Structures are given as structure tokens and as C-alpha cells.
């Protein structure tokens, strides 16, 4: 990631003296964050992934204002505790607020400032990658997902995410080729010695989606997967499990908001994401059961292959996800609204009347959200507490 430092210092004697302490401090911060800092001139600020305006001394407000139009938004003001750096930054931030320009002063201990830079770097690196993503809807959303489609033009205009459509006919034609390229993930599934015919059919569906991914240069896709039950007598659970493990975001049932949510979590954390639906809620204990028949096979400690719950067909997965802190997240397809909460994964379940991977969570935020303000049905779960990072992402959305 390229980080640019737009250095602003007054031309007075005190400003010149400030250089002696400012530049060593920048070098220290660079070492603490692990990112090289490049001094950026005003004409090339847009060449960087993230820009910090280092207000090196007092008396710099006018200089900053003359260059404001060239600075990317939001505006981050880097300050020290000397040379009236903070005072000047406060005056600048006040001006920004008066003009509805988003910004923040980064000030405090070296450790605090370094941590803010690291978190902002994660957020804006994720935003940059997402802004170049291409997703595909393979078929339309399943009939029961009445709130889970996204306008492709709005998505491109607002967040840069391109959404294209691939017909089910093309998908079926690819499946009919009965081909896939074996790899470590397909071998992991084959090694479970589940029904050979069902396993091969599931991996052929993976091969079909993999070829569609490569053909259209996709970063993710969502599939109207229940249409496979009557036509192919199989499911796409294994295909989606492998694609998600390969870093290709893949959601079930044509759910585009869930796909976008998967990508946000994945890009922020670099971890595999479990898409699931709430199955049972206990408002007295603030607990919820999530379940689904597919998950990235690199996510659980181990997994068992079973039939798909609703159809009793094909290949599906019961994964055992490690107990402990997790993050529950969902945003709408245009990233205008979101929900995030830490939770504690208490137990992996094996009930007969739910989708195959089942987890019991004790939520941090009230489970009443799911009953009163839920953003669709499917939600996304990832191991560890990443709520602060998600909040940071949407703070600058």
C-alpha cells in the first residue's frame, strides 16, 4: 500500500526548527506501522492509496487551505505534541467541519497514532480493492429473497462494484461438460470417501463455476442454486465451499447483499466467511442459532459431508467452527446500512431439522435486531472480534 505524506510547515524560523523533530518522528511511525511513507507533493496526491496531511507546525492554516482542493477525501491530519502542530490542526478541522468535509486529527501516543494508521490502511485498502470488483449473478435471486437484489448501475456508481448477469442456461451448459481441474481443495473433499457419484457431480459443478469465474474475470458470484435440485439432482454447496476457500466470494441463492457483505468482511480481515441464516432466537438469553449447508472448507477445524438439508440430495457440509469470539455482520447491497456485533460461539450443534453447519451464538448486541430491523435473512460470520474494523470501514463510507 502506498501512503503519501503531504507535509505542511510554516516558512518561519520555528517552522524550520520543527523539521529536526518531525522527520525522525515520521521515520519512527513508518517503522511502527510497517508501511513506508513517501513525501507527496500537492500535484500527485491522487497517486497514493492513502494520504496523511502532516501539519508540522503552527501558522500553516493558509498553506493547507490553498491546497485543500487537491487533497483526497476524507482528510487525515497528522500532528505532533510540539511546535503548535495540534493547535493548527484543530483550526483546520473546524474549517473542514464547517464545509462538510470529512476528516480527523490523528494525535496521541506514538502507539495510538500508529494503530490508527494501520486500521485506516486496512479500511482504505479494502475500499480500493472493492471499488474494482466484478460480481456475477448466475440466475436471478431465489424467489423467497424478495429484498435481496441490487441495482447494478447504482452499485457501480456508488461503490465501484460491477455486477453482471450470467444465465442459468450458460451455467447448465458448463455443468454438462462434467469437467473440473483437481486441486488440494477438491482432494480434501474427495478424501472424505462420501458417495462417489454425488461427490463427482458436486465437483463438476465447481468446475462449471470456476470456468465462469475465469471467463468473466470475476471476484465473486452468487448462484440461484436451488434450480439445480430438479435439473441436475445436485447442489452447489461444494462449489461455493471451494470457491470461498480459493478467495472467490460466493454466496447462495442469488443473494447479492450477502455477497457484498462477504466481500467487505473478507477484504477487511483476509479470513474466510460463513454465510448463514438465523434459525432460532432466544430473546431471554440473547442467543441465536445460525445454520447453512455450505461454508469455506478452510474455515472449520473439521467437516463432515452430508446431504443437503432441504432436498436430502447431493453434498453438503457440517463444519465444526472453533468456539470463542466471532463477528456477525450484514450490510445492504449498496453499503448504505449495516449491522455488526461481536458474539461468543458457544457450541456447534447437530440437530436433524436444520441446515448442516449449525452454531449457537451468544450475541453482544440485542438479538431483537433480527426481529425488528434485520437487513435481510442471511448474515455473515467470521472468527474473532472485528467489529471496530467494520465500524471504521462504514464511518468513511
Secondary structure, DSSP 8 states (H G I E B T S, - for coil): --EEEEEE--SSHHHHHHHHHHHHHHHHHHHHHT--EEE--GGGGGGSSEEEEEE-SSS-HHHHHHHGGGS-SSEEEE--SSTTHHHHHHHHHHHHHHTT--EEEE-S-HHHHHHHHHHHHHHHHHHHHHTT-EEEEES---TT-TT----HHHHHHHH--EEEEE-HHHHHHHHTT------HHHHHHHTT---HHHHHHHHHHHHHHHHHHHHTT-SEEEE-TTHHHHHTS--SHHHHHHHHHTT-EEEETT-HHHHHHHHHHHHHH----EEEEEEEEETTTTEEEEEES---TTTSSEEEEE--TTT--S-EEEEE--SEEEEEEEE-TTSS-EEEEEEEEEEEE--TTS-SEEEEEEESS-THHHHHT--SSEEEEEES--HHHHHHHHHT-
